[in-house]
Amino acid sequence: MRVLVMVFLVMLGAQAHAGAWMRAKGEGFLSFNVEYDPEAKSTFTSLFIEYGITPRITAGVDLGFADDTLYKAVAFGRYPLSAPDTDWQISLEMGVGVSEDEAVLRPGLMLGRGLKLGKLSGWLSIEALAYYEVEQDDVNVSTDLTLGVNLREDLKLLVQLQNGNQPMNPDYLDLATSVLLEKAPGLHLEFGVKTGLKDQGIAALKLGLWHKF
């Protein structure tokens, strides 16, 4: 099973996918992405929404479509394990939904911190998700390591190492790189490419939209 998980995290004050950080109460985020696989001539479309319910609870939905077929639909909640002012932010996440017509539970552990890279600011995050297929009694795990750099006030660079073992993408190791350009306050355009480090090929081209509200 090929799982597309949330791949982005931006430091406090400039979050996109919040990862280990909580959304402030009443604040939300939406992303819409399309990935195109030039070898398979297929597309993967994802819609991700999260919203701050309380200062310590962030909830959302994670949807994915392989070509025109629903691939996954997961509702989730996130809860912090660390104080909001610590360097390393740690949170737990629990999701429930379906993936490839299978009922799944999706627990996750997220860690993240802001970085100073010379005169630039950035962030580092580690996200581990486990998809437990209830009927099959099977577990698939993915782990993403993300480094982000704020190149300018309106330009961000994201580099992510994706690793996991899924039925549709067994024992994968991919490198995903994206740039995000702010076109309006809270609105970014994303352009990226993902390459397979084991199969030595372009896995996908990516075009996306981020909106903080």
GUSEFI-483982 format. One record per residue: residue number from 0; residue in one letter; x, y, z of N, C-alpha, C in turn. Coordinates in pm, 1 decimal. Layout:
% GUSEFI-483982
{pt NUM, "A", {X, Y, Z}, {X, Y, Z}, {X, Y, Z}},
...
//
This chain:
% GUSEFI-483982
{pt 0, "M", {84.9, -120.2, 0.0}, {0.0, 0.0, 0.0}, {87.2, 123.4, 0.0}},
{pt 1, "R", {62.0, 209.3, -93.6}, {137.7, 333.6, -101.7}, {67.1, 440.1, -20.4}},
{pt 2, "V", {134.6, 497.8, 76.0}, {73.9, 595.6, 165.8}, {139.1, 730.7, 143.9}},
{pt 3, "L", {58.8, 829.3, 113.0}, {108.4, 966.6, 104.8}, {73.6, 1035.2, 234.9}},
{pt 4, "V", {173.3, 1073.0, 312.6}, {149.2, 1132.9, 443.1}, {186.3, 1278.5, 437.2}},
{pt 5, "M", {144.9, 1342.0, 540.1}, {178.4, 1482.4, 548.8}, {328.8, 1498.9, 543.6}},
{pt 6, "V", {381.7, 1588.5, 456.4}, {524.4, 1598.0, 439.6}, {584.7, 1728.6, 484.7}},
{pt 7, "F", {504.4, 1820.7, 538.7}, {563.1, 1950.7, 565.2}, {537.8, 1999.6, 706.8}},
{pt 8, "L", {632.5, 2079.2, 757.1}, {624.3, 2137.5, 890.3}, {697.2, 2270.4, 888.3}},
{pt 9, "V", {634.1, 2375.2, 931.6}, {699.0, 2505.3, 936.7}, {704.6, 2552.3, 1080.3}},
{pt 10, "M", {812.0, 2619.7, 1118.2}, {839.5, 2656.0, 1256.9}, {732.1, 2747.8, 1313.0}},
{pt 11, "L", {732.4, 2764.1, 1444.3}, {633.5, 2844.3, 1515.1}, {622.6, 2982.1, 1452.3}},
{pt 12, "G", {498.5, 3027.1, 1432.6}, {475.4, 3156.9, 1373.7}, {462.2, 3153.1, 1222.5}},
{pt 13, "A", {499.9, 3040.7, 1159.5}, {491.8, 3032.5, 1013.2}, {458.8, 2890.7, 971.0}},
{pt 14, "Q", {371.4, 2822.0, 1045.5}, {345.0, 2682.2, 1018.3}, {267.4, 2663.1, 889.1}},
{pt 15, "A", {288.6, 2548.1, 829.4}, {200.9, 2498.4, 725.6}, {142.3, 2370.8, 784.0}},
{pt 16, "H", {182.3, 2252.2, 738.1}, {146.2, 2131.8, 811.6}, {214.2, 2141.9, 946.7}},
{pt 17, "A", {138.7, 2138.7, 1052.7}, {193.4, 2176.3, 1182.7}, {276.3, 2067.3, 1247.3}},
{pt 18, "G", {266.7, 1942.4, 1200.0}, {350.1, 1837.7, 1256.9}, {334.3, 1826.3, 1406.4}},
{pt 19, "A", {444.2, 1843.8, 1479.4}, {440.9, 1829.4, 1624.5}, {374.6, 1947.2, 1693.3}},
{pt 20, "W", {357.7, 2060.2, 1624.1}, {298.0, 2178.3, 1685.7}, {146.0, 2177.7, 1674.1}},
{pt 21, "M", {81.3, 2240.3, 1771.3}, {-63.6, 2253.4, 1770.3}, {-105.6, 2377.1, 1692.5}},
{pt 22, "R", {-219.9, 2370.4, 1629.5}, {-281.7, 2489.8, 1575.0}, {-341.2, 2571.3, 1689.6}},
{pt 23, "A", {-331.5, 2703.1, 1679.3}, {-399.1, 2787.8, 1777.0}, {-550.0, 2769.6, 1763.7}},
{pt 24, "K", {-619.8, 2786.5, 1873.4}, {-765.0, 2769.7, 1871.2}, {-827.0, 2864.4, 1768.4}},
{pt 25, "G", {-911.0, 2808.2, 1681.6}, {-978.1, 2888.1, 1580.3}, {-897.8, 2912.3, 1454.8}},
{pt 26, "E", {-774.3, 2860.0, 1446.1}, {-692.7, 2875.7, 1326.4}, {-685.7, 2743.7, 1249.6}},
{pt 27, "G", {-675.6, 2753.4, 1118.3}, {-675.0, 2632.3, 1036.9}, {-577.5, 2640.5, 921.7}},
{pt 28, "F", {-563.4, 2527.5, 854.1}, {-473.0, 2517.1, 739.7}, {-530.0, 2416.6, 641.2}},
{pt 29, "L", {-514.4, 2447.4, 511.9}, {-559.7, 2359.8, 403.8}, {-449.4, 2347.5, 300.2}},
{pt 30, "S", {-428.2, 2226.4, 252.3}, {-337.2, 2207.0, 139.3}, {-404.1, 2116.2, 36.8}},
{pt 31, "F", {-376.6, 2147.1, -89.2}, {-426.7, 2067.1, -201.2}, {-308.2, 2041.5, -293.2}},
{pt 32, "N", {-279.9, 1913.4, -321.1}, {-162.4, 1877.1, -399.6}, {-197.6, 1774.4, -506.6}},
{pt 33, "V", {-128.6, 1785.2, -619.1}, {-140.3, 1686.3, -725.8}, {0.0, 1637.3, -759.4}},
{pt 34, "E", {20.8, 1505.1, -753.1}, {147.5, 1444.0, -792.3}, {125.7, 1365.4, -922.3}},
{pt 35, "Y", {219.5, 1381.9, -1014.2}, {210.9, 1310.1, -1141.7}, {331.3, 1218.3, -1155.9}},
{pt 36, "D", {303.9, 1089.9, -1177.8}, {407.6, 989.7, -1198.4}, {428.7, 974.8, -1349.3}},
{pt 37, "P", {540.3, 1026.8, -1403.2}, {558.4, 1022.2, -1549.5}, {578.3, 881.8, -1604.6}},
{pt 38, "E", {630.2, 790.6, -1523.3}, {652.2, 654.5, -1572.4}, {520.9, 578.0, -1582.4}},
{pt 39, "A", {439.3, 585.9, -1474.2}, {310.9, 515.8, -1473.1}, {200.3, 596.3, -1539.8}},
{pt 40, "K", {227.8, 725.8, -1568.6}, {127.3, 815.8, -1624.9}, {1.6, 818.2, -1537.8}},
{pt 41, "S", {24.3, 829.6, -1407.0}, {-85.1, 831.7, -1311.1}, {-71.4, 954.1, -1221.1}},
{pt 42, "T", {-180.7, 989.7, -1155.5}, {-181.2, 1104.8, -1065.2}, {-226.2, 1062.6, -926.1}},
{pt 43, "F", {-176.0, 1134.2, -827.2}, {-222.9, 1118.3, -689.7}, {-258.4, 1256.6, -638.6}},
{pt 44, "T", {-382.7, 1272.4, -595.5}, {-433.5, 1401.0, -548.5}, {-463.3, 1392.0, -399.9}},
{pt 45, "S", {-419.5, 1492.2, -324.6}, {-443.0, 1489.3, -180.3}, {-503.1, 1621.1, -133.4}},
{pt 46, "L", {-590.2, 1610.6, -34.9}, {-650.2, 1725.4, 32.1}, {-632.1, 1706.2, 181.0}},
{pt 47, "F", {-571.9, 1804.3, 246.2}, {-542.0, 1796.1, 388.6}, {-593.5, 1922.3, 456.8}},
{pt 48, "I", {-670.9, 1904.1, 563.8}, {-725.2, 2017.6, 639.5}, {-705.9, 1989.5, 788.4}},
{pt 49, "E", {-658.0, 2090.7, 862.2}, {-650.9, 2078.4, 1007.9}, {-695.9, 2208.5, 1071.1}},
{pt 50, "Y", {-743.9, 2197.0, 1197.7}, {-805.3, 2311.7, 1264.4}, {-782.5, 2300.4, 1414.6}},
{pt 51, "G", {-751.9, 2413.4, 1477.4}, {-730.9, 2415.4, 1621.4}, {-863.1, 2416.5, 1696.9}},
{pt 52, "I", {-897.4, 2305.0, 1759.7}, {-1021.5, 2295.6, 1836.1}, {-1004.9, 2365.4, 1971.1}},
{pt 53, "T", {-896.5, 2332.6, 2040.3}, {-857.2, 2398.0, 2164.4}, {-706.1, 2420.3, 2155.2}},
{pt 54, "P", {-646.3, 2494.1, 2250.9}, {-500.9, 2510.5, 2245.8}, {-422.7, 2379.3, 2249.2}},
{pt 55, "R", {-483.8, 2270.6, 2297.8}, {-413.3, 2143.6, 2309.3}, {-473.7, 2032.7, 2223.4}},
{pt 56, "I", {-566.5, 2064.7, 2137.7}, {-624.3, 1964.9, 2047.5}, {-636.6, 2024.3, 1907.8}},
{pt 57, "T", {-570.2, 1961.1, 1812.9}, {-583.1, 1995.2, 1671.8}, {-644.0, 1875.2, 1600.4}},
{pt 58, "A", {-746.4, 1899.7, 1518.9}, {-815.3, 1792.0, 1448.4}, {-814.3, 1821.0, 1298.9}},
{pt 59, "G", {-832.4, 1715.1, 1220.0}, {-834.3, 1736.1, 1076.1}, {-872.4, 1613.0, 997.6}},
{pt 60, "V", {-865.1, 1626.0, 866.0}, {-894.0, 1515.6, 774.7}, {-782.1, 1509.0, 670.9}},
{pt 61, "D", {-752.7, 1387.5, 626.1}, {-646.4, 1361.2, 529.4}, {-706.1, 1273.1, 419.9}},
{pt 62, "L", {-723.7, 1328.8, 299.2}, {-787.0, 1257.3, 188.4}, {-686.9, 1238.0, 75.7}},
{pt 63, "G", {-695.7, 1124.0, 8.3}, {-609.4, 1097.6, -105.4}, {-684.1, 1023.6, -214.4}},
{pt 64, "F", {-653.2, 1059.1, -341.3}, {-718.8, 996.9, -456.3}, {-612.2, 950.2, -554.5}},
{pt 65, "A", {-614.1, 822.8, -589.0}, {-527.7, 766.6, -691.9}, {-604.5, 771.8, -822.9}},
{pt 66, "D", {-556.8, 857.6, -914.8}, {-633.3, 891.0, -1035.2}, {-771.6, 940.5, -991.9}},
{pt 67, "D", {-880.1, 875.1, -1027.5}, {-1012.4, 924.5, -987.7}, {-1077.1, 836.8, -880.6}},
{pt 68, "T", {-996.5, 754.1, -811.8}, {-1049.2, 662.2, -710.4}, {-1003.4, 704.1, -571.4}},
{pt 69, "L", {-1096.8, 704.3, -475.2}, {-1061.0, 737.3, -337.4}, {-961.7, 634.6, -284.9}},
{pt 70, "Y", {-846.7, 682.2, -242.0}, {-741.7, 594.1, -191.9}, {-739.6, 589.0, -40.1}},
{pt 71, "K", {-756.9, 704.8, 24.1}, {-759.0, 707.3, 169.9}, {-844.8, 822.4, 217.5}},
{pt 72, "A", {-904.7, 802.5, 335.1}, {-981.9, 906.4, 402.4}, {-964.9, 882.9, 552.1}},
{pt 73, "V", {-890.5, 970.9, 618.2}, {-857.9, 952.7, 759.3}, {-890.3, 1081.0, 835.3}},
{pt 74, "A", {-966.5, 1069.1, 942.8}, {-989.4, 1179.2, 1036.3}, {-894.9, 1159.4, 1154.5}},
{pt 75, "F", {-834.7, 1268.1, 1202.6}, {-732.8, 1253.8, 1305.7}, {-742.7, 1363.7, 1410.2}},
{pt 76, "G", {-682.4, 1336.3, 1525.8}, {-666.9, 1434.8, 1632.0}, {-523.7, 1430.7, 1681.5}},
{pt 77, "R", {-469.6, 1546.8, 1720.3}, {-331.2, 1556.8, 1766.3}, {-328.0, 1620.3, 1905.5}},
{pt 78, "Y", {-239.9, 1567.1, 1991.1}, {-231.3, 1614.3, 2129.6}, {-84.1, 1629.9, 2167.2}},
{pt 79, "P", {-44.1, 1740.1, 2231.1}, {97.5, 1761.8, 2261.0}, {143.5, 1685.3, 2384.7}},
{pt 80, "L", {267.6, 1638.6, 2381.1}, {330.7, 1578.1, 2497.7}, {432.3, 1672.6, 2561.9}},
{pt 81, "S", {468.1, 1779.9, 2492.7}, {568.1, 1874.6, 2542.2}, {503.7, 2010.7, 2567.8}},
{pt 82, "A", {570.5, 2089.8, 2651.1}, {524.5, 2226.5, 2674.7}, {547.7, 2310.0, 2549.5}},
{pt 83, "P", {464.3, 2412.4, 2523.8}, {476.0, 2488.2, 2399.8}, {603.9, 2570.1, 2386.9}},
{pt 84, "D", {676.7, 2592.1, 2497.8}, {796.3, 2675.4, 2493.2}, {925.7, 2594.7, 2494.0}},
{pt 85, "T", {919.5, 2461.6, 2482.2}, {1040.7, 2380.8, 2479.7}, {1099.6, 2377.0, 2339.0}},
{pt 86, "D", {1231.6, 2351.3, 2329.6}, {1297.1, 2346.9, 2199.2}, {1238.8, 2236.6, 2111.5}},
{pt 87, "W", {1232.6, 2115.9, 2165.5}, {1176.9, 2003.3, 2091.9}, {1028.2, 1991.0, 2122.0}},
{pt 88, "Q", {947.3, 1995.9, 2019.5}, {804.1, 1973.3, 2032.9}, {773.9, 1827.1, 2001.1}},
{pt 89, "I", {691.7, 1765.2, 2086.1}, {655.2, 1624.3, 2069.3}, {503.9, 1612.9, 2080.4}},
{pt 90, "S", {443.6, 1537.7, 1990.7}, {298.7, 1518.9, 1997.3}, {260.8, 1379.3, 1951.0}},
{pt 91, "L", {145.1, 1337.3, 1996.8}, {85.7, 1211.4, 1953.4}, {-34.4, 1240.9, 1864.9}},
{pt 92, "E", {-56.5, 1153.7, 1768.8}, {-170.7, 1168.6, 1679.7}, {-242.8, 1035.4, 1667.5}},
{pt 93, "M", {-373.9, 1040.9, 1658.0}, {-452.5, 920.1, 1634.3}, {-553.7, 948.1, 1525.2}},
{pt 94, "G", {-553.2, 861.0, 1423.9}, {-647.4, 875.5, 1314.5}, {-727.8, 748.5, 1294.0}},
{pt 95, "V", {-843.8, 763.6, 1232.2}, {-928.8, 649.7, 1199.9}, {-994.2, 676.8, 1065.3}},
{pt 96, "G", {-1004.9, 572.7, 982.7}, {-1065.4, 591.9, 852.3}, {-1052.3, 469.8, 765.6}},
{pt 97, "V", {-1034.8, 492.3, 634.9}, {-1020.7, 382.5, 539.6}, {-900.6, 409.5, 449.2}},
{pt 98, "S", {-838.7, 302.3, 402.4}, {-731.3, 310.2, 304.3}, {-744.4, 189.5, 212.8}},
{pt 99, "E", {-759.8, 215.3, 84.0}, {-783.4, 108.3, -13.4}, {-897.3, 16.3, 31.0}},
{pt 100, "D", {-1008.0, 77.2, 73.2}, {-1129.9, 6.5, 115.0}, {-1110.9, -76.0, 242.5}},
{pt 101, "E", {-998.4, -58.8, 311.7}, {-974.5, -128.3, 437.6}, {-990.4, -29.9, 553.8}},
{pt 102, "A", {-1061.5, -72.3, 658.8}, {-1070.5, 9.8, 779.1}, {-933.1, 16.1, 845.4}},
{pt 103, "V", {-888.9, 136.8, 882.2}, {-755.2, 152.6, 939.1}, {-759.1, 240.0, 1063.2}},
{pt 104, "L", {-666.7, 211.9, 1152.6}, {-630.8, 301.7, 1261.4}, {-492.0, 356.3, 1229.9}},
{pt 105, "R", {-472.0, 487.3, 1255.0}, {-344.8, 548.3, 1217.1}, {-284.6, 626.9, 1334.2}},
{pt 106, "P", {-214.4, 558.7, 1425.3}, {-142.3, 632.2, 1530.2}, {-14.7, 693.4, 1474.2}},
{pt 107, "G", {29.5, 802.5, 1535.8}, {151.3, 867.8, 1489.2}, {224.9, 937.0, 1601.5}},
{pt 108, "L", {354.0, 952.1, 1583.2}, {439.7, 1025.5, 1676.3}, {514.8, 1130.7, 1596.8}},
{pt 109, "M", {510.5, 1258.3, 1642.9}, {573.2, 1369.1, 1573.1}, {671.1, 1441.1, 1665.2}},
{pt 110, "L", {788.5, 1473.3, 1611.5}, {887.9, 1553.0, 1681.9}, {933.1, 1665.2, 1589.7}},
{pt 111, "G", {960.8, 1781.9, 1646.3}, {1006.2, 1891.9, 1564.3}, {1068.3, 2002.8, 1646.3}},
{pt 112, "R", {1153.4, 2080.7, 1580.7}, {1213.6, 2197.4, 1645.8}, {1255.4, 2298.8, 1540.1}},
{pt 113, "G", {1261.2, 2425.6, 1580.9}, {1311.5, 2530.0, 1494.6}, {1463.3, 2530.3, 1495.0}},
{pt 114, "L", {1523.5, 2582.4, 1385.7}, {1668.1, 2584.7, 1369.6}, {1714.5, 2723.0, 1326.5}},
{pt 115, "K", {1840.0, 2753.5, 1357.9}, {1908.1, 2869.2, 1302.6}, {2019.7, 2817.9, 1212.1}},
{pt 116, "L", {2016.1, 2857.8, 1085.3}, {2114.0, 2813.2, 986.5}, {2188.7, 2936.5, 936.8}},
{pt 117, "G", {2286.9, 2981.5, 1015.3}, {2353.6, 3106.1, 983.7}, {2256.7, 3221.3, 999.4}},
{pt 118, "K", {2236.2, 3296.6, 891.0}, {2140.5, 3407.1, 894.6}, {1998.6, 3362.8, 861.0}},
{pt 119, "L", {1984.3, 3235.4, 827.0}, {1853.7, 3183.7, 788.4}, {1788.4, 3109.1, 904.1}},
{pt 120, "S", {1657.0, 3104.8, 903.8}, {1582.3, 3023.7, 999.6}, {1529.3, 2899.5, 929.7}},
{pt 121, "G", {1497.8, 2799.2, 1006.9}, {1446.4, 2676.2, 948.6}, {1385.1, 2587.8, 1053.6}},
{pt 122, "W", {1367.0, 2462.0, 1019.2}, {1304.8, 2367.3, 1110.0}, {1343.4, 2224.8, 1071.8}},
{pt 123, "L", {1330.6, 2137.3, 1166.0}, {1355.1, 1993.9, 1145.6}, {1239.5, 1918.2, 1206.5}},
{pt 124, "S", {1188.3, 1818.3, 1136.3}, {1079.0, 1737.6, 1190.3}, {1098.5, 1590.5, 1157.5}},
{pt 125, "I", {1047.7, 1507.6, 1246.2}, {1043.8, 1362.8, 1226.7}, {900.4, 1318.5, 1251.1}},
{pt 126, "E", {842.4, 1250.3, 1154.6}, {704.1, 1204.8, 1167.4}, {696.8, 1055.9, 1135.5}},
{pt 127, "A", {641.8, 979.5, 1227.7}, {624.1, 835.1, 1209.4}, {475.2, 802.8, 1218.5}},
{pt 128, "L", {423.8, 735.4, 1117.0}, {283.1, 696.1, 1111.9}, {273.1, 546.2, 1090.3}},
{pt 129, "A", {177.9, 484.1, 1158.4}, {152.2, 341.0, 1141.0}, {7.2, 322.7, 1096.4}},
{pt 130, "Y", {-10.7, 253.2, 985.0}, {-144.4, 219.7, 936.5}, {-175.5, 75.8, 978.1}},
{pt 131, "Y", {-270.4, 62.0, 1069.9}, {-312.1, -71.1, 1113.6}, {-440.1, -109.0, 1040.9}},
{pt 132, "E", {-431.3, -210.2, 954.0}, {-547.5, -258.0, 880.1}, {-623.9, -356.5, 968.9}},
{pt 133, "V", {-742.9, -318.1, 1009.0}, {-817.5, -391.2, 1110.9}, {-851.5, -532.3, 1064.6}},
{pt 134, "E", {-910.8, -546.5, 946.8}, {-954.2, -678.0, 900.8}, {-835.9, -769.3, 869.4}},
{pt 135, "Q", {-730.5, -713.3, 811.8}, {-613.9, -793.9, 775.8}, {-520.0, -816.1, 893.6}},
{pt 136, "D", {-540.0, -740.4, 1002.1}, {-451.0, -746.3, 1118.3}, {-306.2, -726.7, 1074.6}},
{pt 137, "D", {-285.9, -620.7, 996.6}, {-153.9, -593.2, 939.9}, {-116.6, -447.7, 967.6}},
{pt 138, "V", {12.8, -421.9, 981.8}, {61.5, -287.1, 1011.5}, {164.9, -246.0, 907.6}},
{pt 139, "N", {148.9, -125.8, 852.0}, {247.1, -65.4, 762.1}, {293.5, 65.9, 822.6}},
{pt 140, "V", {423.1, 87.9, 820.6}, {481.7, 203.2, 888.7}, {556.5, 290.2, 789.4}},
{pt 141, "S", {546.6, 420.7, 807.3}, {625.6, 514.8, 728.1}, {688.7, 617.8, 821.7}},
{pt 142, "T", {809.2, 662.2, 786.3}, {880.1, 763.1, 864.1}, {935.2, 868.1, 768.9}},
{pt 143, "D", {908.8, 995.2, 800.7}, {955.9, 1105.5, 718.2}, {1044.9, 1197.5, 800.3}},
{pt 144, "L", {1159.4, 1232.8, 742.9}, {1250.5, 1329.8, 803.0}, {1250.7, 1453.2, 713.4}},
{pt 145, "T", {1213.9, 1568.9, 769.4}, {1198.1, 1690.1, 690.3}, {1289.0, 1800.8, 741.2}},
{pt 146, "L", {1359.5, 1865.0, 648.2}, {1437.5, 1985.1, 677.2}, {1380.2, 2097.9, 593.7}},
{pt 147, "G", {1347.8, 2207.6, 659.4}, {1295.2, 2324.4, 589.5}, {1380.8, 2446.7, 616.4}},
{pt 148, "V", {1391.7, 2533.1, 515.5}, {1470.6, 2655.2, 526.6}, {1388.8, 2771.3, 470.7}},
{pt 149, "N", {1381.7, 2879.7, 548.9}, {1318.6, 3002.4, 501.7}, {1423.4, 3084.3, 425.9}},
{pt 150, "L", {1426.6, 3071.5, 293.2}, {1526.3, 3140.4, 212.4}, {1502.3, 3289.9, 209.5}},
{pt 151, "R", {1376.1, 3327.0, 198.9}, {1333.5, 3466.6, 206.1}, {1201.3, 3468.2, 280.8}},
{pt 152, "E", {1150.7, 3586.5, 305.1}, {1022.4, 3597.2, 374.1}, {911.3, 3529.7, 296.1}},
{pt 153, "D", {924.2, 3529.4, 162.6}, {818.8, 3472.4, 78.0}, {860.6, 3344.4, 7.2}},
{pt 154, "L", {975.5, 3285.1, 46.3}, {1024.7, 3167.5, -25.1}, {1081.7, 3065.8, 72.7}},
{pt 155, "K", {1035.2, 2940.9, 62.1}, {1079.2, 2833.0, 150.0}, {1130.0, 2715.4, 67.0}},
{pt 156, "L", {1229.1, 2646.5, 121.4}, {1281.4, 2524.2, 61.6}, {1256.0, 2408.7, 157.2}},
{pt 157, "L", {1201.7, 2297.7, 104.6}, {1172.1, 2179.1, 183.9}, {1243.0, 2058.9, 123.2}},
{pt 158, "V", {1314.4, 1984.7, 206.0}, {1380.6, 1861.1, 164.7}, {1336.3, 1751.4, 259.8}},
{pt 159, "Q", {1285.5, 1643.0, 205.6}, {1229.2, 1537.2, 289.8}, {1279.3, 1400.8, 244.3}},
{pt 160, "L", {1318.8, 1320.4, 342.1}, {1354.7, 1180.5, 319.8}, {1238.2, 1094.9, 366.8}},
{pt 161, "Q", {1181.5, 1016.8, 275.8}, {1063.0, 935.0, 304.4}, {1102.0, 787.8, 300.2}},
{pt 162, "N", {1066.7, 716.2, 405.0}, {1103.9, 575.1, 413.1}, {986.9, 494.4, 468.1}},
{pt 163, "G", {966.7, 375.0, 414.3}, {859.2, 291.4, 464.4}, {851.0, 161.0, 388.2}},
{pt 164, "N", {748.8, 83.4, 421.2}, {725.1, -45.6, 357.2}, {575.5, -64.6, 343.9}},
{pt 165, "Q", {524.7, -34.7, 224.4}, {382.4, -41.9, 198.5}, {355.0, -143.2, 87.3}},
{pt 166, "P", {238.3, -208.3, 87.8}, {209.0, -309.1, -14.6}, {222.4, -257.2, -157.7}},
{pt 167, "M", {176.8, -133.1, -185.0}, {185.9, -79.8, -320.7}, {320.9, -14.1, -348.4}},
{pt 168, "N", {401.4, 5.0, -245.3}, {531.5, 68.4, -260.9}, {627.6, 6.5, -159.8}},
{pt 169, "P", {665.2, -119.8, -179.4}, {741.8, -191.0, -76.7}, {884.0, -137.8, -60.2}},
{pt 170, "D", {923.7, -126.0, 64.7}, {1061.4, -92.2, 100.2}, {1111.2, 28.5, 21.3}},
{pt 171, "Y", {1036.3, 138.7, 27.7}, {1072.0, 256.3, -50.7}, {1161.4, 351.2, 29.2}},
{pt 172, "L", {1242.6, 424.8, -44.0}, {1325.6, 531.1, 11.5}, {1329.3, 641.6, -93.4}},
{pt 173, "D", {1258.6, 752.0, -66.0}, {1243.6, 859.3, -163.2}, {1297.8, 990.0, -106.6}},
{pt 174, "L", {1344.9, 1074.9, -196.5}, {1387.2, 1209.7, -161.3}, {1293.5, 1307.4, -230.7}},
{pt 175, "A", {1224.0, 1388.1, -150.4}, {1128.6, 1485.6, -204.6}, {1179.5, 1626.2, -176.1}},
{pt 176, "T", {1182.1, 1708.8, -279.1}, {1228.4, 1846.4, -266.8}, {1122.9, 1940.0, -324.0}},
{pt 177, "S", {1092.6, 2046.6, -250.6}, {992.1, 2142.3, -295.6}, {1035.2, 2284.0, -263.0}},
{pt 178, "V", {983.6, 2378.0, -339.8}, {993.5, 2519.5, -305.3}, {851.1, 2572.4, -291.9}},
{pt 179, "L", {834.1, 2666.0, -197.2}, {703.8, 2726.2, -173.4}, {717.0, 2876.9, -185.2}},
{pt 180, "L", {632.5, 2935.4, -269.6}, {634.8, 3077.8, -296.1}, {504.8, 3140.7, -246.5}},
{pt 181, "E", {518.3, 3239.3, -158.2}, {399.9, 3306.8, -104.7}, {348.4, 3407.7, -206.5}},
{pt 182, "K", {223.1, 3389.0, -249.2}, {162.3, 3478.0, -347.6}, {71.5, 3581.6, -283.0}},
{pt 183, "A", {25.1, 3553.5, -161.1}, {-59.4, 3644.2, -83.8}, {-45.4, 3602.5, 61.8}},
{pt 184, "P", {-78.6, 3691.2, 156.5}, {-65.8, 3652.5, 297.7}, {-139.1, 3522.5, 328.4}},
{pt 185, "G", {-64.2, 3421.3, 375.8}, {-123.3, 3293.1, 410.4}, {-145.3, 3199.3, 293.5}},
{pt 186, "L", {-105.1, 3238.8, 171.2}, {-129.4, 3157.3, 52.2}, {2.8, 3130.4, -19.0}},
{pt 187, "H", {38.0, 3001.0, -33.4}, {162.6, 2960.4, -97.8}, {133.7, 2868.0, -216.0}},
{pt 188, "L", {216.9, 2878.7, -319.6}, {220.0, 2782.1, -428.1}, {340.2, 2691.0, -408.0}},
{pt 189, "E", {322.8, 2562.2, -434.2}, {428.8, 2463.8, -413.7}, {465.7, 2396.7, -545.6}},
{pt 190, "F", {596.4, 2383.3, -569.8}, {647.3, 2313.5, -687.6}, {754.3, 2215.9, -639.2}},
{pt 191, "G", {741.8, 2088.1, -677.0}, {836.8, 1991.8, -623.7}, {857.3, 1871.0, -712.5}},
{pt 192, "V", {955.1, 1790.6, -673.6}, {986.0, 1666.6, -743.1}, {1027.0, 1562.8, -639.7}},
{pt 193, "K", {989.2, 1438.5, -663.2}, {1025.5, 1328.5, -574.2}, {1100.3, 1224.0, -654.5}},
{pt 194, "T", {1216.6, 1182.2, -604.1}, {1298.5, 1083.4, -674.0}, {1317.1, 959.8, -587.3}},
{pt 195, "G", {1320.8, 844.4, -650.6}, {1343.5, 719.0, -579.4}, {1492.0, 694.6, -560.4}},
{pt 196, "L", {1536.9, 678.6, -437.1}, {1678.5, 654.9, -410.3}, {1716.6, 508.7, -431.1}},
{pt 197, "K", {1617.5, 420.6, -432.2}, {1646.2, 279.2, -456.4}, {1625.2, 241.2, -602.2}},
{pt 198, "D", {1521.4, 298.9, -665.8}, {1498.8, 266.9, -806.7}, {1561.1, 369.7, -900.2}},
{pt 199, "Q", {1623.8, 474.3, -843.0}, {1700.1, 571.3, -921.2}, {1617.3, 634.0, -1033.2}},
{pt 200, "G", {1499.0, 679.4, -999.7}, {1415.8, 742.1, -1101.4}, {1326.2, 848.0, -1042.0}},
{pt 201, "I", {1269.9, 932.6, -1130.3}, {1174.1, 1032.4, -1083.8}, {1044.1, 962.0, -1048.5}},
{pt 202, "A", {1002.8, 973.8, -923.0}, {879.8, 909.1, -880.2}, {758.9, 995.9, -908.0}},
{pt 203, "A", {771.9, 1128.3, -894.2}, {656.3, 1214.5, -912.8}, {699.2, 1360.1, -927.0}},
{pt 204, "L", {620.2, 1434.7, -1002.8}, {627.0, 1579.8, -1008.0}, {507.7, 1632.9, -930.0}},
{pt 205, "K", {527.1, 1743.9, -857.7}, {423.5, 1788.3, -764.8}, {391.5, 1935.6, -783.3}},
{pt 206, "L", {261.1, 1965.8, -779.0}, {210.3, 2102.7, -780.6}, {109.1, 2114.3, -669.1}},
{pt 207, "G", {122.6, 2217.5, -585.6}, {34.5, 2225.3, -470.3}, {-1.8, 2367.6, -433.5}},
{pt 208, "L", {-96.0, 2376.3, -339.7}, {-145.0, 2502.8, -287.0}, {-159.6, 2490.3, -137.0}},
{pt 209, "W", {-106.4, 2586.4, -61.2}, {-123.3, 2593.0, 84.2}, {-202.6, 2717.4, 119.8}},
{pt 210, "H", {-292.9, 2705.3, 214.2}, {-371.0, 2822.2, 259.0}, {-390.6, 2814.9, 409.7}},
{pt 211, "K", {-341.2, 2914.9, 479.9}, {-362.0, 2926.2, 623.4}, {-478.6, 3021.6, 649.2}},
{pt 212, "F", {-572.9, 2978.6, 733.4}, {-692.3, 3062.1, 757.9}, {-724.2, 3068.5, 907.0}},
//
